[in-house]
């Protein structure tokens, strides 16, 4: 099992603020897990007894609406912490997390994180900043849903995905999402997402083969995102 104090992944999240002694203590009590693509990490209504530090892979975090449609709130990748909000509020999770790829995660028990929150103000402040940023993104999502067209939201999403995940050797966005996942990010029916993607491809703004999507004209996509 890898040691937290030697793990480079923690440098990308709030665990970077823990002291060497605190990291050694966490190493002794954490557990490493391999999660298969498509597996549920946790679901709405679950009691989370700890947090997950993502060593490798990507998962989607979603919320089920009253009409039975899944809304993807965020895509969480390597280096991030998952589940901290429900842990600190001491409520059941109001979100579901599902692996989009094979993942490697470390699970840290609740009592250890609470101890660090009580004793290490730098760690507490960093975690609060992370949660504040998540709430800001959630606010932007709500405003986007209310004020932007589906086409604008699709353009926005493609640009954000490229910024967040970069591109592979073929120039495609370095994450593979199903058409249903894309629809659940932009808040529309799968058929509508497929039609809009095809329109963008026809205009040579994007290209795609299977789940690989390449942005061919960034400027034109940015214009669409801005409503022009």
Secondary structure, 3 states (H helix, E strand, C coil): CCCHHHCCHHHHCHHHHCCHHHHHHHHHHCEEEEECCCCEEECCCCCCCEEEEEEECEEEEEEECCCCCEEEEEEEECCCEECHHHHHHCCCCCCEEEECCCEEEEEEEHHHHHHHHHHCHHHHHHHHHHHHHHHHHHHHHHHHHHHCCHHHHHHHHHHHHHHHHCECCCCCECCCCCHHHHHHHHCCCHHHHHHHHHHHHHCCCEEEECCEEEECCHHHHHHHHCCC
